[in-house]
Amino acid sequence: TLFRSIQFSIESSGEKAIIRDFENRWKQSQDLSKPLEDFANYFEREIQRNFESGGSGFGGWKRRKKAYSHPILQKTRKMQKGFRHTTRSQEVEFSNSASYFKFHQLGTRKLPVRKMWGVREMDWQELRQNIQKYLFEESR
């Protein structure tokens, strides 16, 4: 599950009423599924880019000891295609259907860590921007 506190700061040289209205909309918002879904789609594209780049999006993947004809983690593409998300009103959950996903993501004594996903600062910024944009559009 992807969850972390999101904080916004509002600065304006304009009316305090505008700032107060935005803050009230944030507090009253019960359904953030639209910006969360937008973020989830963005994040799944980032995961796919990570596979295409050999893991460079999340720290890089250690090379294999033996040479193979297929790129790392892409023989069957089961893990690459196995990412799914579920969006609810206040959260988005990511999962992977491959039973061996966790061993590659976290590593084992014999298998190096090959992160397929992780939340970077740029991803948090994308999420914050999606929510801010949504709240601004809702306030119109």
Rosetta blueprint (number, residue, H / E / L):
1 T L
2 L E
3 F L
4 R L
5 S L
6 I L
7 Q L
8 F L
9 S L
10 I L
11 E L
12 S L
13 S L
14 G L
15 E L
16 K H
17 A H
18 I H
19 I H
20 R H
21 D H
22 F H
23 E H
24 N H
25 R H
26 W H
27 K H
28 Q H
29 S L
30 Q L
31 D L
32 L L
33 S H
34 K H
35 P H
36 L H
37 E H
38 D H
39 F H
40 A H
41 N H
42 Y H
43 F H
44 E H
45 R H
46 E H
47 I H
48 Q H
49 R H
50 N H
51 F H
52 E H
53 S L
54 G L
55 G L
56 S H
57 G H
58 F H
59 G L
60 G L
61 W L
62 K L
63 R L
64 R L
65 K L
66 K L
67 A L
68 Y L
69 S L
70 H L
71 P L
72 I L
73 L L
74 Q L
75 K L
76 T L
77 R L
78 K H
79 M H
80 Q H
81 K H
82 G L
83 F E
84 R E
85 H E
86 T E
87 T E
88 R L
89 S L
90 Q L
91 E L
92 V E
93 E E
94 F E
95 S E
96 N E
97 S L
98 A L
99 S L
100 Y L
101 F H
102 K H
103 F H
104 H H
105 Q H
106 L H
107 G L
108 T L
109 R L
110 K L
111 L L
112 P L
113 V L
114 R L
115 K L
116 M L
117 W L
118 G L
119 V L
120 R L
121 E H
122 M H
123 D H
124 W H
125 Q H
126 E H
127 L H
128 R H
129 Q H
130 N H
131 I H
132 Q H
133 K H
134 Y H
135 L H
136 F H
137 E H
138 E H
139 S L
140 R L
